């Protein structure tokens, strides 16, 4: 059994799904990607976390983070990240018809859905399954036929580390080979530092 060491990290590993408000398709716009990258890097200077996997789609994102030992305050991190992106891109993307009284009162803008989904990773099997889910997502939603064709993903970092082959899973009409976890037998076999940590990759 491979050693998926990030899954049992002391600080806890979490899977997140974050949606734009009413699924507006702006997340892969160049200015939003730049703002998101800057926001994450800024927040991590005071509230560090490791990025184990990430995918950015037009109207939502999925990611896995590992937090430091004794720290489970991911909500503060997301609040700061969302706020910083709204400050940089909110004027261009403002939708007055989406602005409720509550949003106006709290100056929240019209970019982000209030809530997000979080799941604490239980074990190496759960970690592997969610890493695969993150990387397969652009194909699942019909944006590309091959995982490698989607630029806004940590998949390419995993390929460089030799964990996934460039043609992992194959074409969209090819069935996921048995149990989805079987596809992750390669995941995290190399040193964790090669595939997690500090770089935020959303394409150029």
GUMAR-30976 format. One record per residue (C-alpha): chain; x, y, z. Coordinates in pm, 1 decimal, m for minus. Layout:
// GUMAR-30976
A:X:Y:Z
...
This chain:
// GUMAR-30976
A:0.0:0.0:0.0
A:148.8:338.6:m96.4
A:236.4:583.9:178.1
A:m7.4:874.2:134.0
A:160.2:1076.6:404.0
A:m27.4:1401.8:357.3
A:m352.6:1232.3:453.5
A:m256.5:1183.8:816.7
A:m68.2:1511.0:862.8
A:m96.8:1640.4:1216.0
A:m270.0:1965.2:1126.6
A:m549.2:1796.3:935.2
A:m622.9:1783.6:564.5
A:m945.5:1925.4:420.5
A:m1127.2:1910.0:87.8
A:m1318.2:2222.1:m19.0
A:m1568.2:2317.9:m286.0
A:m1618.9:2692.2:m331.0
A:m1877.2:2829.2:m576.5
A:m1927.0:3167.3:m734.9
A:m2258.8:3337.3:m663.3
A:m2523.9:3184.6:m889.0
A:m2247.3:3002.5:m1074.4
A:m2114.9:3305.4:m1256.9
A:m1834.9:3184.8:m1489.8
A:m1552.9:3426.7:m1408.2
A:m1299.4:3227.3:m1203.7
A:m1066.1:3153.9:m1493.6
A:m1056.1:3516.4:m1610.6
A:m696.5:3635.7:m1604.7
A:m752.8:3916.2:m1353.6
A:m947.4:3689.1:m1117.3
A:m678.1:3421.8:m1133.2
A:m414.0:3682.4:m1057.2
A:m618.2:3822.2:m768.4
A:m682.9:3476.1:m629.6
A:m315.8:3385.2:m650.5
A:m213.2:3706.6:m475.4
A:m480.6:3661.6:m208.6
A:m368.2:3308.5:m129.0
A:m2.6:3404.1:m113.6
A:m82.0:3700.7:110.5
A:m301.0:3501.2:348.1
A:m41.8:3226.2:377.5
A:216.5:3470.0:510.8
A:19.3:3496.2:836.3
A:m210.1:3191.3:821.0
A:m4.7:2920.3:649.6
A:m141.0:2610.7:481.7
A:m15.4:2362.5:224.4
A:m197.3:2316.6:m105.8
A:m213.9:1943.3:m175.9
A:m435.2:1967.3:m485.7
A:m629.0:2236.5:m667.4
A:m849.5:2286.3:m970.7
A:m1006.0:2609.1:m1088.3
A:m1315.7:2594.5:m1310.9
A:m1521.6:2884.7:m1449.3
A:m1784.3:2880.6:m1174.2
A:m1630.9:2683.0:m886.3
A:m1310.2:2542.3:m746.4
A:m1202.0:2233.2:m555.9
A:m891.0:2201.1:m343.1
A:m722.9:2008.9:m63.9
A:m534.1:2193.4:208.1
A:m325.4:2073.6:498.3
A:m321.3:2308.9:796.5
A:m46.6:2341.2:1059.5
A:m59.8:2129.8:1376.3
A:m329.0:2245.7:1614.7
A:m488.9:2476.2:1355.7
A:m832.3:2408.3:1206.8
A:m935.3:2766.2:1125.4
A:m986.0:2729.0:752.4
A:m1290.5:2960.3:768.2
A:m1072.3:3262.6:850.7
A:m850.4:3181.8:554.8
A:m1139.8:3154.0:311.7
A:m1297.3:3475.0:440.2
A:m974.4:3665.8:381.1
A:m916.4:3510.1:38.9
A:m1269.6:3586.6:m79.8
A:m1253.0:3940.5:57.4
A:m923.4:4017.9:m115.0
A:m1046.8:3888.6:m450.7
A:m1367.5:4090.9:m415.5
A:m1164.8:4403.4:m337.0
A:m960.1:4360.4:m653.8
A:m1223.4:4235.1:m898.9
A:m1558.4:4319.8:m742.8
A:m1619.3:4643.1:m932.7
A:m1573.3:4484.4:m1274.9
A:m1784.4:4183.0:m1186.3
A:m2053.6:4360.9:m985.7
A:m2405.5:4235.0:m1054.2
A:m2655.9:4472.2:m895.9
A:m2940.2:4226.4:m943.6
A:m2763.0:3980.7:m709.9
A:m2704.7:4232.4:m431.6
A:m2935.0:4158.0:m141.3
A:m2976.1:4391.7:154.6
A:m2749.3:4164.0:357.0
A:m2475.5:4171.3:94.1
A:m2495.0:4549.7:73.2
A:m2484.9:4584.7:450.1
A:m2178.3:4362.1:480.3
A:m2015.9:4493.5:160.8
A:m1976.4:4141.0:33.0
A:m2009.7:4209.5:m337.0
A:m2167.9:3969.2:m583.3
A:m1881.1:3729.4:m654.3
A:m1900.7:3446.5:m403.0
A:m2165.4:3213.2:m272.4
A:m2188.8:3259.9:105.5
A:m2127.1:2901.6:202.1
A:m1880.6:2639.8:86.7
A:m1844.6:2267.0:130.1
A:m1569.2:2125.8:348.5
A:m1478.9:1768.4:430.3
A:m1201.9:1654.9:663.3
A:m992.1:1385.0:500.0
A:m1014.4:1067.2:705.4
A:m730.1:851.4:578.1
A:m499.7:781.0:283.8
A:m779.6:616.1:84.8
A:m998.7:923.8:128.2
A:m709.1:1153.3:39.4
A:m630.2:962.8:m280.1
A:m995.3:959.5:m386.2
A:m1029.2:1335.0:m343.0
A:m702.8:1411.7:m524.2
A:m832.8:1211.8:m820.1
A:m1168.3:1388.5:m799.5
A:m1001.0:1729.1:m808.9
A:m794.0:1646.7:m1114.8
A:m1072.9:1471.3:m1305.4
A:m1321.8:1754.8:m1252.0
A:m1260.4:1953.0:m1574.1
A:m1335.2:1637.7:m1774.6
A:m1639.1:1557.5:m1561.2
A:m1786.7:1898.6:m1642.5
A:m1709.3:1873.0:m2014.1
A:m1450.2:2149.4:m2034.6
A:m1186.6:1918.9:m2186.4
A:m1159.3:1557.7:m2300.7
A:m819.1:1498.1:m2140.9
A:m717.7:1597.1:m1789.0
A:m384.7:1729.5:m1917.5
A:m561.3:1980.4:m2144.2
A:m693.9:2184.5:m1851.3
A:m430.8:2440.6:m1744.7
A:m583.4:2556.3:m1415.0
A:m497.8:2253.5:m1206.5
A:m230.5:2103.0:m985.0
A:m242.3:1797.2:m1211.7
A:56.1:1930.1:m1406.1
A:262.2:1953.3:m1087.2
A:181.1:1589.6:m1013.2
A:286.3:1491.7:m1366.5
A:619.4:1672.5:m1327.2
A:674.1:1483.2:m1002.8
A:614.6:1153.6:m1183.8
A:301.6:1068.5:m986.7
A:48.2:1081.8:m1270.2
A:127.2:996.0:m1633.3
A:44.8:1282.6:m1872.5
A:m239.8:1079.6:m2022.7
A:m386.5:974.8:m1687.9
A:m739.3:828.5:m1719.5
A:m742.3:898.2:m2092.8
A:m1028.9:1028.1:m2299.9
A:m1363.6:1123.4:m2156.0
A:m1535.0:820.3:m2307.9
A:m1296.9:585.5:m2129.3
A:m1444.7:443.5:m1809.4
A:m1266.4:525.4:m1485.9
A:m1073.5:203.8:m1439.0
A:m1269.6:24.6:m1169.6
A:m1272.8:173.2:m823.6
A:m1175.4:540.4:m843.5
A:m924.5:483.4:m566.0
A:m736.5:239.5:m785.1
A:m648.3:535.8:m1005.4
A:m474.9:696.6:m709.4
A:m239.2:413.4:m630.9
A:29.9:631.2:m785.5
A:m70.5:943.4:m598.8
A:164.3:1063.3:m327.0
A:416.9:780.8:m371.9
A:695.7:1034.8:m412.2
A:811.0:1277.0:m145.6
A:520.0:1501.7:m40.6
A:729.7:1815.3:m87.3
A:733.8:1747.1:m459.7
A:358.9:1783.5:m497.5
A:237.4:2000.5:m213.3
A:339.4:2317.0:m44.1
A:392.8:2664.7:m170.8
A:320.0:2713.8:m538.7
A:m21.2:2839.2:m650.5
A:m81.0:2720.3:m1006.0
A:m375.3:2858.8:m1201.5
A:m211.9:2883.1:m1543.6
A:m41.3:3186.8:m1689.0
